[in-house]
Amino acid sequence: GAGVSQSPSNKVTEKGKDVELRCDPISGHTALYWYRQSLGQGLEFLIYFQGNSAPDKSGLPSDRFSAERTGGSVSTLTIQRTQQEDSAVYLCASSLDRRQGLGGELFFGEGSRLTVL
Amino acid sequence: DQQVKQNSPSLSVQEGRISILNCDYTNSMFDYFLWYKKYPAEGPTFLISISSIKDKNEDGRFTVFLNKSAKHLSLHIVPSQPGDSAVYFCAASASFTGANSKLTFGKGITLSVRP
């Protein structure tokens, strides 16, 4: 498709289980971001990938969270030993390279809603 | 510590009137600002942006104003339409940290446009 694709759209899991969320960015976009939105909160930055550079992991809330981006395209966000406070909508976004003078605006997927029971 | 603040959680306006959505920021390094619009069960979509070298950017019914000295920006929608009812997020970034540095978002404001 033409947009950012995320899967699964909904995930219900039990506390303590591991989950993987997938993001397929827009073709040609070099930057990929993960954000999450908890109930009543804004968008919280988690991690950012830019080309072959080392990712900016400064937003990951704990070492239970990790993300990979393989081949500069698809990304997987993994949450180990999930906790109830991990319940949120996890949003992936991609963008073109601002250094090329392009807006840098993010194009978001529809998100993966995670519920930890 | 919230670096981007949208202090009003909601706004209700009459169709045809002007909607003014406000946003304040604390990080003086921010030099690029964006507004996103989000409908329920959808991802946010880009609406309009402004660089710190400007104080106004207009796109159709949407205008963003930037007051750097006050660290304040606002989004004006005129005339407002019922389809504008959504959550609006203000976002900012500091380009010195990299070409595609992460955006810092506010908590959003829910706009309701009454027919």
Contacts between the chains, C-beta under 8 A, distances in Angstrom:
chain1	res1	chain2	res2	distance
A	4	B	43	7.2
A	30	B	100	7.6
A	31	B	100	4.1
A	33	B	102	6.6
A	33	B	103	7.8
A	35	B	105	7.4
A	40	B	107	7.8
A	41	B	107	6.2
A	42	B	4	7.7
A	42	B	6	7.8
A	42	B	89	6.6
A	42	B	105	4.7
A	42	B	106	5.4
A	42	B	107	3.8
A	42	B	108	5.7
A	43	B	44	7.2
A	43	B	89	6.4
A	43	B	91	7.7
A	43	B	103	7.9
A	43	B	105	3.9
A	44	B	105	7.8
A	45	B	102	4.8
A	45	B	103	7.3
A	45	B	104	6.8
A	45	B	105	7.8
A	48	B	100	7.4
A	48	B	101	7.8
A	48	B	102	5.0
A	50	B	98	6.8
A	50	B	99	7.3
A	50	B	100	5.4
A	56	B	98	7.9
A	56	B	102	6.4
A	59	B	102	7.2
A	91	B	43	5.8
A	91	B	44	7.4
A	93	B	43	7.5
A	95	B	100	5.9
A	97	B	99	5.9
A	97	B	100	6.3
A	98	B	95	7.2
A	98	B	99	4.5
A	98	B	100	5.2
A	99	B	99	4.0
A	99	B	100	7.9
A	103	B	46	7.7
A	103	B	49	6.1
A	104	B	32	6.9
A	104	B	49	7.9
A	104	B	93	7.5
A	104	B	99	7.6
A	104	B	100	5.8
A	105	B	34	6.0
A	105	B	46	4.0
A	105	B	49	6.2
A	106	B	36	7.9
A	106	B	44	7.8
A	106	B	46	6.8
A	106	B	103	6.5
A	107	B	45	8.0
A	107	B	46	7.1
A	108	B	36	7.9
A	108	B	43	3.2
A	108	B	44	5.0
A	108	B	45	7.0
A	109	B	43	5.2
A	110	B	41	7.1
A	110	B	42	5.7
A	110	B	43	4.9
A	111	B	43	5.6
